Amino acid sequence: MSLPAYRFCLPLLLVLPPAAFADTAPAATAAPDVATVAEATRRAFDVPGIAVAIIKDGQVVLAQGFGAREAGKAAPVTADTRFAIASLTKAYTSAALSILADEGKLSLDDRVVDHLPWFQMSDPYVTREMRLRDLLTHRSGLALGAGDLLFWPTTTHDTREIVRRLRHVPLETSFRADYAYDNVLYAVAQLVIEDASGLSYGEFLHQRIFQPLGMADTVVNADHLPAGADVATGHAKFDFTDLRPVPPMTWSNNQAAGGIYSSVNDLAKWMRVQLDGGVIGADADGTERRLFSADRHRAMWEVVTPIRVPAQPAVPALAPALPQFAGYGEGWSITEYRGQKLVSHTGGWPGMVSRLTLVPGLDLGVVVLTNQEVGAAFNTVTMEVLDHYLQAPDTDWVAAYAEAVAKSRNAADEKWEGHQRARDRDSKPSLPLSRYAATYRDPWYGEVVIALEANRLVMRFAHTAQLVGELEHWQHDTFIVRWKDRALNADAFATFDLTPDATVRELRMEAVSSLTDFSFDFHHLRLAPVR
C-alpha cells in the first residue's frame, strides 16, 4: 500500500495538501476529460477500477466507470457498480439525526444520557455533558482512532457492547479542546437513531433516505448485496507490495461510521439533494418537499471543530498553497480551494477508498470510488475535475501525488531502517517462551490470548478472527506479531514488561510501519496477564 488507507476517513486536509488561492474565474460548463485522467491515474497508482460521477447545476454531466471490477477479469466498472463507501456514510448518519430533529424526536443539543441513560465515557464530566452533536464532530477528547479495535477488523462485540466499553477507553485531551478523528462515537449515534426511530439503522436509512431519493442500489453492509450484483472487488498491496483481491467485509456493530455500499449513479442523487439544501421536489400544489430542513442543512455544513492547517504541504508539487481554514462539521469536512468552500469527505475500507466533494458556490459535486487502497487516486481525479470547473492553471496532479506517495514510502522505509539499526541481534528473550504464554486482558478491548504452539508463540485477539499471528523475536523482550492475513499491513511490535520477579506485568503493542492504518490502534491497549 502506498499511503495509509484512511479506512474510515480523515478529513481531506490530512490526505490532501490544500491547493492554491487564486482569483476565481467563471466556472467552465463543458464536462472535463475524466477518461484521460482516470486511465492515467489507474496506471500510475495500480488501481484496477474507478467510478466517477459529476453533478453540475442540478444535472448529472458524467457518471462512468473505468477499468475492471477485479484485476485480471473482464467485468468492467460501470456507473452502477457498487463500492464500499466507508466514511462517506457519516454524512448519512448526520442526516438521519437531522431528520429526527426536524420531527421533534431529538435535538442535536440533547445530552447523550437523555437518550441512552447507561452511556458512559471514562470521565464523569464528559459523560454528563456529551451532546448528540459531539458524537459527530471529533472533539470528545478521545485520541485518533481510539477504540477502533472494538469493531475493526470485524469483531464479535455488538453495538451496545462497544458503547458499554467506551467507559474504559481513556481520553487523551480535554473535552472539546482538540480535533481527533474517531469512529467509535458513531456507534453511539447509531443507537440513538435506533432508539428515537424504533427502526434499525439500516432500515431507517432505507426508508427515510434511500427510497425518497431513488437510491435503489444502495445498501447497508455487504451481506445485503443481492447475489450476482454489480459489485467491485477490493484490492490491497499485501505486505505493501503485491496487489491482490481482498474478501468483502461486513459488520453491523458500527454501521453508522462506514457501512454503506453504493454506486456513483446513486451518489449523484445524494449530491444533488445536498447541493439543493435538502429539497427533493414539490407536491402538486407546489409545496416544497424536503429530506431535512434548511436550518439542519446549514448546521451540518458549519464548522464545529477547527482543524489546524499544516505549515507546509506534503511535497512542494502539492503546494499551490494552504487554505485559510479547515474544520469539521456534522459528518462533513469543511475547507476551501481557490476561494471556494468545499464540503467533503473521504472513505476507506479493505481494498476500497473514496472521496465525495461538493462546491456549493459552483453548484458542483464530484464523487470518485476506487477499488484499491491508495488515496492518491481519488485525489488526482477530484482535483482535475475541480480545476476544470474553476478554470485553474494546469497542474500535473498524477505526478504530484506520485511524489507524495514516494515520500510516504521512503519515510516508512527510513523508520524501518532505524529500527534495524537499533536492534540488538544477539539478545535473547528474558524468559522461556512458555512464560510469555497467557491470556491477557485490556480494559476496553477484552482478551488477547498468547499460546505456545509447536515451539512458537501465537497471538489471537479473542473477539477479532482476523487478528491471528506468530510472534517473531525481535530483541530482548520485544517480538513482532506477523499477522497471517497479509492484506492487513499491520504487523506490530509486542513488548513485555517484567516484574522484579521475572513475571510479565504488562504487554504493550504498536504498529511497525508508519503506513499502517490508524484504526489498528494497538498502541492504546494496556494488556495485563489474567491471574
C-alpha angles and dihedrals in degrees: 000000000000100000134014108283095234084210098186094024140253114217116273094260089074097047099030120051100220121252137235136294116235139154101284111241122207110284118259116245105200118086115261123245095262094161093066096048093042092054092045089049093050091052096044097048102029096245116161096202143010132185123197135185127183125191120191128177091349095309132103104238095176137012112164145141128223129197129354136326087224128019113258095014129104102229106109130219109250135181086265096052110120121227132180102258095192112184094015078082090072092076089055090052089052090048091050091055089047092053090051090047091053088053092052094244093121144349126227085232092060117113113249090233089060087068102027106030092183094056115122137176121196091263121059094215092053090046091054097042102038108121128198089252089058090061089066105039110061098236102110097113093254116133122249108294093353112170096012091126087068088077107005118113096020111291137187093242114110121220095264091050091051091052092045090054092055088086087071098047106099122229118237101195138020119285111278091355100113143014116252120160115238137173103189096076089061086068086062089050089052091057092047091053091048093047094048097043103035088228133103114259092251094048092048092054091045095051101035104034116011097046097044090050095044093242092155096160096051121102139166111244131003093260088069093058111112118247111268093014123158096262130156120236115229121234132202135184101247108220085002091287118061117068112220138153118266125208119255116265126215132180133165100192095085106015091146092067097054119331105124127112115197146151130238089248090059094040090055087064090050091050091050095054090047093051089045091057095247098312114138101175142295137276122242090269091053096257110153116245117211139189089206135352126275090244092055092045091053092048093051089057097046121101110253100163119037117221121210112246114230116248091227136018121248092260131002092248089066094052113095073139145283126285123255091235145004131189148143127251130181101320094329136094113226126198138121142252125199090345095310123116113241123204108190152134139200128216136203133190135159102301098352135080130176146179133205118191130184125192104193094186090060096035085237133143132176130182125189122191122187137181099219131072099248119110091194088077098058091041094052094052093042094051092049090054093047092048091050094056093041091047087229125172114278115272125182095229093173091059093042094053092042087058090050091049091051091049091051091050092047091050090052091048092050091050091052091048088053090054089050093052092050094048119111099215093185095057124108133205112272092228137040108268091250090064091063092052111101145110110275125195132205117198095235106025100038128215131009115182125208114191133179108237123173089343092305129104115240123193122208126182101220096218099035117068094193095056100083120125147145122255112234115196112248106170138321106334095342122103133178117235108220106198115220090224099074092188090074094073087200109117109161141202112241114198123188118211112208132208121231086262092059098252124128112265099176143351120219127188138193135172115266097215129053086218092066114113114261091232088075088080096176090145091068093060120104102191118189125179114257106240 
